[in-house]
Each structure stands twice: as structure tokens, then as C-alpha cells.
């Protein structure tokens, strides 16, 4: 089991004792990202969404086996998935309600496509807005951060990503501080699952994630790896 990966700039991405044995993370570091509008990714999202609607027509989320993995991840950390949905489940629920996903920019759209494809939560961050080393751990009392287009995301007892300035990510919502925008050129992404998901499957997700960003964002992969398991 790998508990720490080193990024090309020398920073570490690591698990601590509160996440070791509970989390399998697929880590992707991208450079030369070009953030813009990209209609081609919308077409891929629409195709994926249509397939889910056909496959799961009339089903409740509890009847969809592919959602169990993200729910088990929440259970492993004592998180209530009925109160704070995994980001991947929130995307699928919107799709099954016959609603389009929001078009933000090509990078966010690519991340949504990947999360919808694997039905796993993915944290995606502007690496140049992250301060120092990164650790995935359970939050402590009082730890929180301003979410994107929402109020504070509370991390006490929950899985989160932390840097020298505090929390900046979770399986539910990323932070305003490290969000990806038009000025982003370097991205750090973490695909999150339990160890039961399997290293082979996670490695496939990482490969697909890199491919999607290369095609739709012109991005270059500079580091990939698996944490935990």
C-alpha cells in the first residue's frame, strides 16, 4: 500500500492514519491545461447521460448497484450520504431527472464526465492555488472551508484534503480557494473510492481521466499514481 506520492514540483500527496486502509485514491497531475469552452465534451456527457437514463429508467438510486461504492466510501468515514451526497451521485440524480449538467468550462465539464462515467467522487484543484504538501485525512473539530457557490463545507469527522492553509476539498464539494478557472494551467485531481474498488479498476479510471483531459483541454499528464488500497 502506497501512503505517499511525490509530485514533479516536490510536494507530497499523502494519506494519514485516519484514511489509511479506508481509501483508494487515483491521483492525476496535469500541466499545460487550456481552460475554455469546449462543446465536444458536452456531446460525450450527453451520450453518457442518455445511456444511464436507458439503463436505469424507473429505478430509485438505492436500486442502482454502481452507486454503492461511493456510499460505502461515505460509510467508512461515518458520513451520511443522504444528507451530503457524493458529488458523483448528485450528477447521476440530475441526469436521471432528465436535466442537463451545468456547462462551466471544459476542465470542470471533463471532470464531471469522468465522475459520471465511474460514479465516483473526484476532487479537482488548481495546483497553483494549493499551498504546500497535501494530506487526505479526517477533519478535526472546527475545520471547514467556503464551498463553490455555497456556504461553508464542514470537515469535522469527514474525509477531506488539506494543505498548509487548511481544508480545500472533499468527496462532496471542492473549495472556492482552489477551484479551477480560466487562469488554471496545472491541475491536481484525486478519484476517490474504497480499497474494495480495486487497484486495476482505479488505474483504468486514471488512464481514462488523462485521455479525456488530453483530448478536450490539451493537457499533458506529468504524474499519476494510486494511494492507499
N, C-alpha and C positions, 0 to 999 in steps of 0.2 A: 504494500500500500504506500503510495506517494503522498506525503503530507505537505510538500512544498515544491513549488516550481519557480524558476528564476526567469524573469522577462529579459529581453535583449538590453534594456536600459539598466539592468542590475537589480531592479526591485523584485521583491518576493511576493508570491501569491501563496498563502498557506492556510491550512486548517489548524485549529487548536483542539484541545481535549474535549470540548463541548460538541464538536462536529465530527471528529474522527470516529469512523465506524457507522455513522448515520448518513453520510453524504457522499455521493459520487458526483464530481463536477467535471464538466468538459470545458477546458479553458482555451480561449482563442484570442490572440493578439494580432491586430491588423494595422497596417500602415498604408499610406497613400490613398486614404478613403476620400472619395469625392461625393460630398453631400449635395443633393439636388432633387428635383422631381424626376421620377423615372416611371412612366406609365407601364413599361414592360413588366415590372414586378407586380403591378395591380392585376395584370392578366393571370399571373401564376397564383396569386391569392384567390382570385375568383374561381379558378379551376379547382383548387384545393377545397374551397368552401362548398362548391357545388357537389363534390364527391362526398363530403361529410353529410350534407343535407340528404343526399340519396341514401347513404348508408344508415343513418340514424333517424330517419323520419319517424316521428311519433314517439320517440324514446325520451325518457327522463334522463338527466345527467347521471343519476345513480345506476342506470342500466347500460352505461357506456363503459366497457372494460378499460379502454385506453385512458380514462381519467383516474383510474385507481392509483397509478404511480405517483402523480403529483399530490394526491390526497394522502398517500402513505408517507410522503416526504413531510407534509404538514404534521401528521400524527407523530412522527418521530421526534419532532421538536415541540410537541404539546400545543400546536397551533390549530385553531378551529377553522377548517376550510369553509364552513358555512357562513362565518362572519367576515372573513377576509379571504376571498377567492384567490387561488393560484392564478397568476396572470394568464397562463395557457388556458385554464378552464373558462376564464372570463371571455377570452377570444372565441372559444368554441360556442359558448352560450349565445354570444352575439350572432355568430354565423347561423346557428340553428333557429334563431328568431328571424332569420331571413333579412338581417341587417348587414350592410357593408361595414368593413373595418375602416376606421378613420385613415385618411391619407395624410401623413405627417411630412416625411421626406423619405428618400429611397433607403437610407440606413435603418430608420425605425420600421419602415414597411418590410424590409428584408428580415429584420428580427422578428416581426410579427408573423411573417410567413414561416420562418423556421420554428417558432414556438407552436404555431398551429400544426405544422407538419409532424412534430414529435409529441405534441401535447405535454410538453414540459416547460416550466418557467425558465426564462432566460433573462439574466441581468446584463445590460449593455451600457457601457460607460465611456465617456470621453477620457481617454487615459491621461491627457494633459491637464485635466481638472482633478485628478486623483493625486493626493499628497502622500508620497512615500509608499511603504510596503502595504500590502492588502492582506487582511485576515478574514476568513469566513468563520464566524462563531455565533454563539447565542448572545443576544443583547443583555445588558445589565439594567438594573432599575434606573429609570430616567433617561435612557438613551433613546433618541428619536431624530428624525430629520424632516425637513419640508419636502413633501412629495411633489410630483409633477402634476400641476393643475388640481391639487387637492391640499388638504390640511396636513398636519404632522403625521408621519408614519412612526408608530411606536414599536420599539425593538425589544423591550424587556421580555426575556424568556423566548424570543423568537430568533429564527435564523436571519443573519444579516451579514453584510460586507462592511468592513471598517478600514479606515486609513488613519493617518496621523491626526486628522481633524474630526474623526468620529464616523458615525454610520453614513452610508451613502447608497445602500441597495438592499433588496430583499426579494424573495420569490413573488411578492405581491405587487410592489411598486418601486420604481427607482426614484432617485432624488433629483431635485431641481439643480443642485450644485454640480452634479457630474453628468447631466443629461447631454445627449448627442444633438448637435445643432449644425448650422451652416458652416461654422468655423472649424468643425471637427476634422482632423486628419488621421488621428490614431484612436483605435477602439480596443477596449478590453471587454470580452464577453464571457459569461460563465453560464453554461447549461446545467441545470440542477435536477438531480434525481437521487433516489436511494441506492445503496450498493446492489440491491436486488435487480436493478435495471440491467446491469451487466456492462462490463468494460467494452466488449465488442460492439454492442449497440451504441454506447456513448461515443466510441471512436467513429462510428458511421455518421452520427449526428454532427460531430466536429468537422468531418470532411465535407459534409453537405453544406454546413454553415459557411465554410470558407469558399465553397464553389458559388453559393448564392451571392455573397458579397463581391466576389471577383467579377461576376457577370453583370451585376446591377449597380455596383459602386466603384468599380475599377480598383478594388482593394487588393493589397498584397499581404499574404499571411507571413508573419515574421516569427511566430511561436504558437505551438499548440501542445496540449498535454492533458492528462487526466489526473485529478486529485481525488484521493480517498478510494472508496471501493472496498 
